[in-house]
Amino acid sequence: MVNYEIVRSKRKTLALYVLGDKVEVRAPLKYPKSDIEKFVSSKEEWILKRLNKNAENIEKRKNFILDYGSEITYRGRDYPIISKEGNRVGFDNAFYIPPNLTSEQIKTACVQIYRMLAKRDLTVKVLEYGKQMGVSATSVKINGATTRWGSCSSKKSINFCWRLIMAPDEVIDYVVVHELSHIKEMNHSPAFWAIVGGVFPDYKQRQKKLKDLQKRLNGEDWAE
């Protein structure tokens, strides 16, 4: 039997989460323990697959090391990390960073470059697609979110995770249009998806590629 923790609340339904090496069942306050056990048992095969996959990702993250000469992704293409004298970091068909840095310092320098590229490129894309869609964002911000690629506030401020800049342009464009669509529809209703589909009829294929990127990043330790 799978070991799991029960978290009870005023919710109405059961929910199952596999978080790292832990299994959590979220249940209504008076939901019978016997029924919870049956529910977990029915999901045992899926749970074990998720636990094994999570263990693989944890191992990959431990072994994720960057060095001079390593290649990392920007807008769907791989570019090398190159040493350059001085204290500045930058990008010009390669990620330029100061010499003699440790692996963790290299990682930090690359994230700094990614953030700069994301701010520049995503702002341009928001302006271009906003004009096409007849909407305007009040600001474009870059954050380090790990569970959301983007968000749009009620004040029309759009936030993007810097990791998005690793994706190919067709995927980046989809996320930009997705968030701009929220300026018109602050939900995921049929009307919202109609707006997205009006720009990208193939948005579901783009979503799949975004999920593929997320799976890859699950095995890379980019913690800042």
Helices and strands as residue ranges (DSSP letters): E 5-9, E 15-19, E 22-28, H 33-42, H 44-62, E 71-74, E 77-83, E 90-91, E 95-97, H 103-133, E 139-143, E 150-152, E 157-161, G 162-166, H 169-184, H 190-199, H 203-217
